């Protein structure tokens, strides 16, 4: 069984926002990946960006500078 670790999970209001974030973050080699929204979060379009918690500021600052929008940033223990 894999160990759960702290992550930051960014949820989005729309699929378009999630896809734009994924495109930008991947193009700029930022950590994380697009995932289905974990059941602990009851918001959003069904997609979320998951990154290690230690990369929270890096990801949030990059998204802010790029003008990307997210609904919520939630810290969760995930595999």
N, C-alpha and C positions, 0 to 999 in steps of 0.2 A: 504494500500500500504506500502510495506516495504521500509525502509530508505536506501539510498545508502551510503556506507562507503568507505574510502580509502583502496585499496588493492594493493598488488604487484602481477603482473601477469608475470610468466616466460613462454615464448614460446620456442619451441624446433624445431630443423631442421627435426628430424625424430621421428616417432612413437616409435621406439626403445629407443631413449633418454628419451622421455616422460614416458614410462613405467618403465624404470630403475629408474628415479627420483621418481616416485610414489611409487615404491616398497621400495626404501631406506627411503624416508621421512615417510611413514606409519610405517615401521618397527622400526623407531627411534622416534615414537610419536611426529613428528614435525607438526606444524600447517599447515592447508590448505587441498586442494583437487584438483583432476584433473578435468578440465572443457573443453568444446569446446572453441577454441580461440574466444574471443569477437570480434565483427565486427570492433571495433576501431583499432584492430591490423591486419595488412594485411601481416603477415608473418607466417612462421612455417608450421608444419605438420597438424595442425587442433586441436591439444591438447595443453593445457597450465596448469600450476600449479597456483592456486589462493590461496593467504594467506593474512591475515590482514597486513596492512602496518607496524604496530608496530613490526611485526615478520620478517621484511625484512632481517635484518642483520643475525638473527638466521638461517633462511632458506638458504640464500646465502653462509654463512660461512660453514654450514654443507655440502652443495652440493659441494663446492670447496674442502673441506677436503676429501670428498668421491671420488673426481675426476669426478664428473658428469658434463655434458656439457649442456648449454642452449643457445638459440639464442639471446634472449633479455629479459630484465627485465623492465617492464613498469608499472608505477603507474596509476591506474584508479579508478574512483568512480563506485563501483558495489554493487549490492544487496547482 
